[in-house]
Amino acid sequence: MIDFLIEKMHDGRLMTMIFAAIAAGATAFTLISPLFATNGLNKRMRAVADERERIRQRERERLAKAEKISLRQSPKQVVQKVVSDFNLGKWLAQEEAREKLVMAGYRGEAPYITFLFFRMVAPIVLFVATTIYVFLVATLQQPVTIKVGFCILAAYIGMQAPMIYLKNAIAKRQLSIKRAFPDALDLLLICVESGMSVELAFRKVASEISSQSVALAEEFTLTTAELSYLSDRKVAYENLQKRTGLDGVKSVCLALSQSERYGTPLGATLRVMAQENRDARMTEAEKKAAALPPMLTVPMVLFFLPVLFVVILGPTAIKLFALK
């Protein structure tokens, strides 16, 4: 049976007929399939609208529950005890870490204490684990200095791991805010031009934008509270700028502060800022689209060209094997 199949595979005429039949079938399927495709645009639009309403309702319920819970949580007793006993607040304290924790969405003393705890524990754990693996488990034929270097490198990675985690969390949060911020400015403009105050406008936009970006809704909610209770409204805008760390938010906060100070029309300012942020978002999307062809070069060379050569040179190779 196997000899029969091998003999047929070396038959050039038979293989040509099989490939021609496959190509003809694929062509026919490509031409006929659009005729049977149904126009489900309205159905998909209704499904998207229903899903958006469900997400909006779920986020509103989540925010309503969050209002009843304190934003500042207490740290765990074990973590608090370790940080207090070793006095890590003195040895590992970093104001930069506090600012990054706020930008990542972690507020209060509990996240900062947890950060200090992992700054101490992670290097020790990785150093001990690497030492056990290098000297006891693995049979490495390397000098002792290189093994010790591996252990020191693991400890350094453990020391930098909390900061790397914070940077990734900040990047994800900023991306969510950056994508939803132009739409939030449009909503804010509509609310302000309809006669709402700035506090009510921020509160309304926070409830509406939660389905698109929970992080931005949270920041707007905090800004609403600060605008209501702080004596200087400029401080509320500066705090919003510090918590997000985005240039677009910084320019909007500066414009809002100047509008509060000099009495310039707020609607015109928001309209210009919304257009600028939308243009910046489009520019970033175009930049990513322009960088796509170079990124696809390697996959095309590795996966597309070999298949193309097989399709082109395959019949010729079959004929050559048949002649032999």
Secondary structure, DSSP 8 states (H G I E B T S, - for coil): -HHHHHHHHT-HHHHHHHHHHHHHHHHHHHHHHHHH----HHHHHHHHHHHHHHHHHHHHHHHHHHHHS-SS----HHHHHHHHHTTHHHHS--HHHHHHHHHTT--SHHHHHHHHHHHHHHHHHHHHHHHHIIIIIS---S-HHHHHHHHHHHHHHHHHHHHHHHHHHHHHHHHHHHHHHHHHHHHHHHHHHTT--HHHHHHHHHHHHTTT-HHHHHHHHHHHHHHHH-S-HHHHHHHHHHHH--HHHHHHHHHHHHHHHH---HHHHHHHHHHHHHHHHHHHHHHHHHTHHHHHHHHIIIIIHHHHHHHHHHHHHHHHHHH-
